[in-house]
């Protein structure tokens, strides 16, 4: 009896672990296009500067899949792009926590690790120093911005091409991102091809690098959802408004939530502020569009 009970326990434990496991998929089969083979490895650690877990030195982009329970799956997928100034990824606050929330709602989430600038022992400390000179920061990150946007496009393309493997619809693949990840998202919004066109784009307190290029909104531009805070410590609130105005002037569907307080990088952090519920507003927007039904 004890042996039988132990076997049953082990089987249950195995399937519990299996259900919690996440698949990690390389975005490219070898060295990513536009990059040289890397001589350094990816790092994950807790940043005391940002008070959160971060990933740095990403050279091999990947997608981590967060699957909803079978009975909740609705056929919609979202590529999630954490921020971090192209020097790190706020992998928990703007990545794992977001993906888990989406999966709990029936959405299949794909957490994207896109390419980052090569940094040393503490990328978050390096970012804090570099961002003090905005022109110097933009010059240092210009090349990696371009390849990270390419990773965003490749991610949407991959999920669309393999939609049946994940039980999602190829025409229901959106992308959302935070801060630098919002730059990736807006890059996708302007530069997609038919194969990489997302169902929607959701830049959350996005950087506004692409606004300077004065790009034309595509004629078939996807709907856009934006959230940011007026007291953003990096001064990104006007950039969120800039993207809103771009879509509005082009007569494209767009929704903006500009909170009075919340700062930069609020993500899934709880601050006892209305920004705690921005993702609920995002879900309401998704439901209004009809993307939360099977």
C-alpha positions in Angstrom: 0.0 0.0 0.0 2.8 2.4 0.9 4.5 1.6 -2.4 1.3 2.2 -4.4 0.7 5.5 -2.6 4.2 6.6 -3.2 3.9 5.9 -6.9 0.6 7.8 -7.1 2.2 10.7 -5.2 5.2 10.7 -7.7 2.9 10.7 -10.7 0.9 13.6 -9.3 4.1 15.5 -8.5 5.4 14.9 -12.0 2.4 16.3 -13.7 2.3 19.2 -11.3 5.9 20.1 -12.2 5.1 19.5 -15.9 2.2 21.9 -15.7 4.3 24.6 -14.1 7.2 24.2 -16.5 7.7 26.6 -19.3 9.1 25.9 -22.8 12.1 28.1 -23.8 12.4 28.5 -27.6 15.4 30.0 -29.3 14.3 32.7 -31.7 17.0 32.0 -34.2 18.8 28.7 -35.0 22.3 30.1 -34.7 23.9 33.5 -34.3 21.1 36.1 -34.8 21.2 38.2 -38.0 23.1 41.4 -37.5 25.2 40.1 -34.6 28.6 38.6 -34.3 29.1 35.4 -32.2 29.2 36.4 -28.5 32.1 35.7 -26.2 30.2 36.3 -23.0 27.1 34.7 -21.4 23.7 35.8 -20.3 23.3 36.7 -16.6 20.4 36.7 -14.2 20.6 38.4 -10.8 18.7 40.5 -8.3 19.4 44.2 -8.8 19.6 46.3 -5.7 19.5 49.4 -7.8 16.1 48.5 -9.4 15.0 46.2 -6.5 14.0 43.4 -8.8 15.4 40.4 -10.7 17.0 41.3 -14.0 18.5 39.5 -17.0 21.5 41.0 -18.8 23.8 40.3 -21.7 21.2 38.6 -23.9 22.8 37.6 -27.2 20.6 34.7 -28.1 17.0 35.9 -28.1 14.4 33.4 -26.9 10.7 33.0 -26.2 9.4 31.5 -22.9 5.9 30.1 -23.3 3.3 30.6 -20.6 0.3 28.4 -21.4 -3.2 28.9 -19.9 -5.2 26.0 -18.5 -6.8 24.1 -21.4 -10.3 25.0 -20.3 -9.4 28.7 -20.3 -7.4 29.0 -23.5 -9.1 31.5 -25.8 -6.8 31.3 -28.9 -5.2 34.8 -28.4 -1.5 35.1 -27.9 0.7 38.0 -26.7 4.4 38.5 -27.0 5.7 40.3 -23.8 8.8 42.5 -24.0 10.2 43.6 -20.6 12.0 47.0 -20.4 15.4 47.9 -19.0 17.0 50.5 -21.2 18.4 48.0 -23.7 21.0 47.1 -21.0 18.9 44.8 -18.9 15.4 43.2 -18.7 13.2 43.7 -15.7 12.3 40.0 -16.1 9.9 39.7 -13.2 8.0 43.0 -12.8 7.6 43.5 -16.6 7.9 39.9 -17.8 7.1 36.8 -15.7 4.4 38.5 -13.7 2.7 39.9 -16.8 2.9 36.6 -18.6 1.4 34.7 -15.7 -1.5 37.2 -15.4 -2.3 36.8 -19.1 -2.1 33.0 -18.9 -4.5 33.1 -16.0 -7.0 35.0 -18.2 -6.7 32.4 -21.0 -4.1 34.2 -23.2 -1.0 32.3 -24.3 2.0 34.5 -23.4 5.4 34.5 -25.0 8.0 36.3 -22.9 10.7 37.7 -25.3 14.3 38.1 -24.3 15.6 40.4 -27.0 19.2 41.4 -27.6 20.9 43.8 -25.1 23.9 46.0 -24.9 27.0 44.2 -23.5 27.4 45.3 -19.9 29.6 44.5 -16.9 28.9 43.3 -13.3 25.8 45.5 -12.8 24.0 46.7 -15.9 21.4 48.6 -13.8 24.1 50.7 -12.2 25.7 51.3 -15.6 22.3 52.4 -16.9 21.7 54.8 -14.0 25.0 56.5 -14.9 24.6 56.5 -18.7 21.0 57.8 -18.8 22.1 61.0 -17.1 23.4 62.1 -20.5 20.5 61.3 -22.8 22.4 61.9 -26.0 25.2 59.7 -24.9 22.7 57.0 -23.9 21.0 57.1 -27.3 24.3 56.9 -29.1 25.4 53.9 -27.1 22.2 52.0 -27.6 21.4 52.9 -31.2 22.7 49.7 -32.8 21.1 47.4 -30.2 17.7 49.2 -30.6 17.7 48.2 -34.2 18.4 44.5 -33.6 15.9 44.4 -30.6 13.2 45.6 -32.9 14.2 42.9 -35.4 13.8 40.4 -32.5 10.3 41.7 -31.9 9.3 41.3 -35.5 10.9 37.8 -35.5 9.0 36.9 -32.4 5.6 37.9 -33.8 6.4 36.0 -37.1 7.5 32.9 -35.2 4.3 32.7 -33.1 2.1 33.3 -36.1 3.9 30.6 -38.1 3.7 28.1 -35.3 0.2 29.1 -34.0 -1.3 25.6 -34.4 1.5 24.2 -32.3 0.5 26.4 -29.4 -3.3 26.2 -29.9 -3.7 29.9 -30.9 -5.0 31.6 -33.9 -2.4 33.0 -36.3 -4.4 36.2 -36.7 -4.7 36.7 -33.0 -1.1 37.4 -32.0 -0.4 40.8 -30.3 2.6 42.3 -28.7 3.1 44.5 -25.6 6.2 46.0 -24.0 7.4 48.3 -21.3 9.8 51.2 -21.6 12.6 49.9 -23.9 10.3 47.0 -24.6 7.8 49.6 -25.6 10.3 50.8 -28.2 10.5 47.3 -29.5 6.7 47.3 -29.7 6.4 50.6 -31.5 9.1 49.4 -33.9 7.0 46.5 -34.7 4.0 48.8 -35.1 5.7 50.8 -37.8 7.9 48.2 -39.5 5.9 45.0 -39.7 5.5 43.0 -42.9 2.4 40.9 -43.7 4.1 37.9 -42.0 4.9 39.9 -38.8 1.8 42.1 -38.5 0.5 41.9 -35.0 -3.2 41.8 -34.0 -2.5 44.8 -31.7 0.3 46.7 -30.1 0.5 47.8 -26.5 3.4 50.1 -25.6 3.4 50.7 -21.8 5.4 53.9 -20.8 7.3 53.5 -24.1 10.5 55.3 -25.1 10.0 57.6 -28.0 13.0 57.0 -30.2 10.9 56.3 -33.3 8.9 59.5 -32.9 12.1 61.4 -33.9 12.1 59.5 -37.3 8.7 60.8 -38.1 7.6 57.5 -39.5 4.3 57.2 -41.3 1.6 55.1 -39.6 0.9 52.1 -41.8 -2.4 52.1 -43.7 -3.5 48.9 -42.0 -2.0 49.8 -38.6 -3.2 47.5 -35.7 -5.1 48.9 -32.8 -2.9 50.4 -30.0 -3.3 50.5 -26.2 -1.0 52.8 -24.2 -0.5 53.3 -20.5 1.9 55.7 -18.7 2.2 58.1 -15.8 2.5 61.8 -15.9 5.2 61.7 -13.2 7.3 59.3 -15.2 10.8 59.8 -13.8 12.5 59.4 -17.2 10.2 62.0 -18.8 8.4 59.5 -21.1 4.8 60.7 -20.6 5.0 63.1 -23.7 6.2 60.2 -25.8 3.2 58.1 -24.9 1.0 61.0 -25.9 3.0 61.3 -29.1 2.2 57.8 -30.1 -1.4 58.3 -29.2 -1.6 61.4 -31.4 0.1 59.6 -34.3 -2.5 56.9 -34.3 -5.4 59.4 -33.7 -4.3 61.6 -36.6 -4.1 58.6 -38.9 -7.7 57.7 -37.8 -6.5 54.4 -36.3 -7.9 52.7 -33.2 -6.1 53.8 -30.1 -6.7 54.0 -26.3 -4.6 55.9 -23.8 -4.5 55.7 -20.0 -2.4 58.5 -18.6 -2.2 58.3 -14.8 -1.4 61.2 -12.6 1.0 59.2 -10.4 2.9 55.9 -10.8 6.4 56.9 -11.9 8.4 55.0 -14.4 8.5 51.2 -14.5 5.4 50.5 -12.4 4.7 47.3 -14.4 3.0 44.8 -12.0 4.3 46.5 -8.8 1.7 47.3 -6.2 1.9 50.9 -5.1 -1.7 51.4 -3.9 -2.3 53.7 -6.9 -4.6 53.4 -9.9 -1.6 52.2 -11.9 -1.9 49.0 -9.9 -4.9 48.2 -12.2 -3.6 49.3 -15.6 -3.5 45.6 -16.8 -7.2 45.2 -15.8 -8.0 48.1 -18.1 -5.9 46.4 -20.8 -8.1 43.2 -20.3 -11.2 45.3 -20.6 -9.9 46.7 -23.9 -9.1 43.2 -25.1 -12.6 42.1 -24.2 -14.2 45.1 -26.0 -12.3 44.0 -29.1 -13.6 40.5 -28.9 -10.2 38.9 -28.4 -10.9 37.2 -25.1 -13.6 34.9 -26.4 -12.8 31.5 -27.9 
